[in-house]
Amino acid sequence: QVQLVESGGGLVQPGGSLRLSCAASGSTFGLNSIAWYRQAPGKQREMVARVSIYGLTNVANSVKGRFTLSRDAAKNTLYLQMNSLKPEDTAVYYCNLVNVGGSYWGQGTQVTVSS
């Protein structure tokens, strides 16, 4: 089993920044990929940024140039640095890890961008 715990969400004004963290624990053996998704009210969950075990990174066009994905393998932690935040970035942000055991999700962290 894998446990994922997200943190770092909150309320921020447009143009502001936040850094989300996702701490992974448990059996992460056979890691395939780890990613951030988000889900806004009334919308489907969408991929924000993803990194594969080979180091290949995919970033959604809607956040490209504003959001940066990074990973601290020693701490089993994934980060999402979010800059120049917009009201449309408001959503619950989820961490996802895929390994040989399956696909795992964290509980999510709320990000609200509002003045």
C-alpha positions, 0 to 999 in steps of 0.5 A: 500500500502507498499513502500520499499526503498533500499539503500547502494549499490555501487562499491566495490572491491572483498573481500570487504563489503557492508550493504544494507538497506530496509526501509518499510513504509505504511500498513505492516499489516499481514506481511508474509515475507521480503526478498532480491532478486538480478538480474544480467544482463541476468539472472533471479531474485533469492532469496538471503535471506528471513525471515518469520514472524515466524523468519525462515531464508533462505539464498541462498547457493551461499551466505551462510557464507558471507551474513547476514540478520537482521531486526530492527522491530522498524524501519521497516528496513531490512538489508543485510550485505554482506562480502567477496564480489565476482564479481559474486555478482554483480547485482541489489538487490531488497527488497521484502515484502509479506503481506495479501495485496500482494507482494511488491518490491522496486526500487532496488540498484546496487551492483558492485564488481570489481577491 
